Amino acid sequence: MRKRSEPNSTRPVAFIPLAAAIDSALSAPKIRQQILASVLASEWEEIVGTTIFNHVKPTALSGSVLTLQADSSVWRQQVSFLKNDLKDRINSKLGYIKIRDIKVR
């Protein structure tokens, strides 16, 4: 059986500002990606407008590829025509998110 290691209280711990500690924690790629996806979802209606919002929802963000779910084939086609405009809107509204491609399902 493996021994539990006791915390080493003699080891010094560097003090850093809280903002730096949070930035460091949030810079982990998986966490950062989840936060970006959450921000994008919460801002979705403002970015695309009410009409598109009622028919198209973001479902996944993988790297710089955004996947959207449309409620009909008509809206899938409409979004395919609007891909470049949507990328520009997202990238300008949320400057820290850089969408390079949009997939529509």
C-alpha positions as CSV (number, residue, x, y, z in Angstrom):
1,M,0.0,0.0,0.0
2,R,1.2,3.4,-0.9
3,K,2.0,5.9,1.9
4,R,0.2,9.2,1.9
5,S,2.7,12.0,1.7
6,E,2.4,14.6,4.4
7,P,2.5,18.2,3.4
8,N,5.9,19.7,3.6
9,S,5.5,22.7,5.8
10,T,9.1,23.7,5.5
11,R,9.0,24.3,1.8
12,P,8.6,28.0,1.0
13,V,5.7,29.1,-1.1
14,A,6.0,32.1,-3.4
15,F,3.4,34.8,-2.9
16,I,2.0,36.1,-6.1
17,P,-0.9,38.5,-6.8
18,L,-4.4,36.8,-6.9
19,A,-4.9,38.0,-10.5
20,A,-1.7,36.3,-11.6
21,A,-2.8,33.0,-9.8
22,I,-6.2,33.1,-11.5
23,D,-4.6,33.9,-14.9
24,S,-2.3,30.9,-14.5
25,A,-5.1,28.6,-13.5
26,L,-7.4,29.8,-16.4
27,S,-4.6,29.4,-18.9
28,A,-4.9,25.6,-18.9
29,P,-6.2,24.9,-22.4
30,K,-9.2,22.8,-21.4
31,I,-10.4,25.2,-18.8
32,R,-9.9,28.2,-21.1
33,Q,-11.8,26.5,-23.9
34,Q,-14.8,25.8,-21.6
35,I,-14.8,29.4,-20.3
36,L,-14.7,30.7,-23.9
37,A,-17.6,28.4,-24.9
38,S,-19.6,29.6,-21.9
39,V,-19.0,33.3,-22.7
40,L,-19.9,32.7,-26.4
41,A,-23.1,30.9,-25.4
42,S,-24.1,33.7,-23.0
43,E,-23.5,36.4,-25.6
44,W,-25.0,34.5,-28.5
45,E,-28.3,36.4,-28.9
46,E,-26.5,39.8,-28.8
47,I,-24.0,38.6,-31.4
48,V,-26.4,37.1,-33.9
49,G,-29.7,38.9,-33.2
50,T,-33.0,37.5,-32.1
51,T,-34.0,35.9,-35.4
52,I,-30.9,33.7,-35.8
53,F,-30.9,33.1,-32.0
54,N,-34.3,31.6,-32.2
55,H,-33.2,29.0,-34.8
56,V,-29.5,28.4,-34.3
57,K,-27.5,27.6,-31.1
58,P,-23.8,27.1,-30.5
59,T,-23.2,23.5,-29.4
60,A,-19.4,23.1,-29.3
61,L,-16.2,25.0,-29.5
62,S,-13.1,23.0,-30.5
63,G,-10.0,25.1,-30.8
64,S,-11.0,27.7,-33.3
65,V,-13.9,25.7,-34.8
66,L,-17.5,26.6,-33.7
67,T,-20.2,24.0,-34.2
68,L,-23.8,25.3,-34.5
69,Q,-27.1,23.4,-34.3
70,A,-29.8,24.7,-36.6
71,D,-33.4,23.7,-36.1
72,S,-34.1,23.0,-39.8
73,S,-32.4,22.5,-43.1
74,V,-33.5,26.0,-44.2
75,W,-31.6,27.5,-41.3
76,R,-28.5,25.2,-41.9
77,Q,-28.4,26.6,-45.4
78,Q,-28.9,30.2,-44.3
79,V,-26.1,29.9,-41.7
80,S,-23.8,28.4,-44.3
81,F,-24.3,31.6,-46.4
82,L,-23.7,33.8,-43.3
83,K,-20.5,31.9,-42.0
84,N,-18.1,34.7,-42.8
85,D,-20.4,37.4,-41.4
86,L,-20.9,35.3,-38.2
87,K,-17.2,34.7,-37.8
88,D,-16.5,38.5,-38.1
89,R,-19.3,39.4,-35.6
90,I,-18.0,36.8,-33.0
91,N,-14.3,37.8,-33.5
92,S,-15.0,41.5,-33.2
93,K,-17.5,41.3,-30.3
94,L,-15.4,38.8,-28.3
95,G,-11.8,39.8,-29.3
96,Y,-10.3,37.0,-27.2
97,I,-12.1,34.3,-29.2
98,K,-10.8,33.7,-32.7
99,I,-13.2,31.6,-34.7
100,R,-11.7,30.4,-38.0
101,D,-14.4,28.0,-39.1
102,I,-18.1,27.3,-38.4
103,K,-19.7,23.9,-38.9
104,V,-23.5,23.7,-39.0
105,R,-25.5,20.6,-38.1
